[in-house]
């Protein structure tokens, strides 16, 4: 049995000696050839504006929330979105919501950030329905889901760094009608442009 181990040991020693000389040579050749393929990097400059985006949002249901208020009241606390920009940003908000009314009345919808109305609207909470976007949803009793229509509204406002809660308000043009809704989706983009 000892005779069998001796040839294996000799072969192993020879393999180690060959490997110790071969691999450095192969490595050196491959490194050298790859260096020839690499070209010097050119200096690149950029001029223009860079925009940073912060995105937030939420979606859900507000059913059976409704109101006959003729002054803007918060639709539902579940729709609130909180953002925390670290610097001055332009905040853009998009609300998509299903709406209907129980009588032929107009509906005002408003977004507020940190207590301030978002443009293009100028009135705040407690104002009449005209302070917000004015919509004319279809007439349908509460629970008549086939009468719901999807409406989309866009707002924007520039705010400084801090913590801001975005809230949504609604009102009707006459208390003879009741506005109600169901599914909603909110998207928020906060952008900062660096020249």
TADANOR-V464326 format. One record per pair of residues at least 24 apart in sequence whose ideal C-beta (glycine too) atoms are under 8 Angstrom apart, sorted by the first residue. I is the first residue (numbers start at 1). GAP is how many residues later the second one is. Records with the same first field share a line. If there is no record, write none. Layout:
# TADANOR-V464326
I: GAP / GAP
This chain:
# TADANOR-V464326
48: 147
49: 144 / 145 / 146
50: 143 / 144
51: 140 / 141 / 142 / 143
52: 139 / 140 / 142
53: 136 / 137 / 138
54: 29 / 31 / 35 / 134 / 135 / 136 / 137
55: 132 / 133 / 134 / 135
56: 25 / 26 / 27 / 131 / 132 / 134
57: 24 / 128 / 129 / 130 / 131
58: 127 / 128
59: 124 / 125 / 126 / 127
60: 123 / 124
61: 121 / 122 / 123
62: 35 / 119 / 120 / 121 / 122
63: 117 / 118 / 119
64: 78 / 79 / 116
65: 115 / 116
66: 76 / 112 / 113 / 114 / 115
67: 103 / 104 / 105 / 111 / 112
68: 104 / 107 / 108 / 109 / 110 / 111
69: 102 / 103 / 106
70: 58 / 59 / 101 / 102 / 103 / 104 / 105
71: 54 / 55 / 56 / 57 / 100
72: 36 / 38 / 51 / 52 / 53 / 54 / 55 / 56 / 57 / 59 / 60 / 97 / 98 / 99
73: 52 / 96 / 97 / 98
74: 51 / 93 / 94 / 95
75: 93 / 94 / 95 / 106
76: 92
79: 88 / 89 / 105 / 107
80: 85 / 86 / 87
81: 84 / 85 / 105 / 107
82: 81 / 82 / 83 / 84
83: 80 / 81 / 83 / 105 / 107
84: 78 / 79 / 80
85: 74 / 75 / 76 / 77 / 79 / 105 / 107
86: 75
87: 73 / 74 / 105
88: 70 / 71 / 72 / 73 / 104
89: 69 / 70 / 101 / 102 / 103
90: 66 / 67 / 68 / 100 / 101 / 102
91: 27 / 65 / 66 / 67 / 68 / 73 / 75 / 97 / 98 / 99
92: 62 / 63 / 64 / 96 / 97 / 98 / 99
93: 25 / 61 / 62 / 63 / 73 / 93 / 94 / 95
94: 58 / 59 / 60 / 92 / 93 / 94
95: 57 / 58 / 60 / 73 / 89 / 90 / 91
96: 54 / 55 / 56 / 88 / 89
97: 53 / 54 / 55 / 56 / 84 / 86 / 87 / 88
98: 50 / 51 / 52 / 53 / 83 / 84 / 85 / 86
99: 36 / 38 / 49 / 50 / 52 / 80 / 81 / 82
100: 37 / 38 / 39 / 40 / 44 / 47 / 48 / 49 / 79 / 80 / 81
101: 36 / 37 / 38 / 39 / 71 / 76 / 77 / 78 / 79
102: 37 / 38 / 39 / 40 / 75 / 76 / 78
103: 36 / 71 / 73 / 74 / 75
104: 35 / 73
105: 67 / 68 / 69 / 71 / 72 / 74
106: 28 / 29 / 30 / 66 / 67
107: 27 / 28 / 29 / 30 / 63 / 64 / 65 / 66 / 72
108: 24 / 25 / 26 / 27 / 61 / 62 / 63 / 64 / 65
109: 24 / 26 / 42 / 44 / 59 / 60 / 61
110: 58 / 59 / 60
111: 42 / 44 / 55 / 56 / 57 / 58
112: 54 / 55 / 56 / 57
113: 44 / 46 / 51 / 52 / 53
114: 45 / 48 / 50 / 51
116: 41
117: 40
118: 37 / 38 / 39 / 48
119: 36 / 37 / 38
120: 35
121: 34
125: 42 / 44
128: 43
129: 41 / 42 / 43 / 44
132: 37 / 38 / 39
137: 42
142: 36 / 38
145: 37
148: 33 / 34
